Amino acid sequence: MKKLITLLALVASSMAQAWTIDGLGEFKFEKLNNQVYVMHGPLQNPNAINRGFINNPAFIDGDNGLILVDPSGSKYIGENVLAEIEKISSKPIVAVINTHAHGDHWLGNHAIKDKYPNAKFYAHMNMIKEAQYGEGDRWIEVFNEMTGGKLKGTVPIVPSYSIGDQDTLQIAGQTLHVHSPFPSSHSGSDIMVEHKNSKTLFTGDNGFNKRVGRFDSASSMHNNIEILKFAKSLDVETFVPGHGQSGNAASTIDPYLHYLSTIKQEVAKGYEDDLSDFEIKPIVVEKLKDYEDWSGFEDSIGRHVNKMFIEVEDRDM
Ligand SMILES: [Zn+2]
């Protein structure tokens, strides 16, 4: 009997305890509104401590099943995401939506596919193509380097259902509108998902909060600005960014929109005055003093000014 009580107490305490990452704290799903739950991930780059968990896995509580958006960056993290979901709902995961091709958002598909082989996986056509051409393996290699091999055992599960701008999905009694109005913004494969029932928008990495984004050659900072303005024009109350805290437009969309718009404005001005990008950088840093505590600011601001400079120059040709 004593043994049974001890066992029951152990089971109860493990149920109550959220997923804990040593050095980073507890991670569990927060309820944002009637139907949407988000686990806000750490804000750093992938490292040995976070094991590559840096994004915001989220789920929508549908009629007979759950819709999962961006299950995170590895099989291991995906399994922990699943364990936390199961503490909230016993409904099966019927659909998974990947917002773009960056591995920190979708390599966790592996864990979901293992447990729910019948779930349908959705993504932008370009993401599916990139993933079919080895993008997942490339991310696994990069993340293994950054995390000291913590992605061992993760296999890329490529979505099979292609979705694009203005598509409407009906899943588990829910209406989802897909937005992808530009050929590229944060990446070349972004979709934003609007959950009509709860007036929630999942921005993917078009939205960041307290952390700055990364812009590679496939991205467009100009379009990222426009897509954030577009996001604000929708009939939406709750915004879930790819990284950082969710909230309303003022708390979640405006700060990053201001960050990017300030870079655009100052680079355009400097370009007109025949300044080089490294001469413009200190002017931008001064204007963006309030962002000094954003994760990645110091490392990225020079690159962001340079990328914007190239875009401004291209538009001038
Ligand atoms: Zn991304």
Residues whose N, C-alpha, C, O or C-beta is under 5 A from the ligand:
A	BS01	ZN	H102 D205
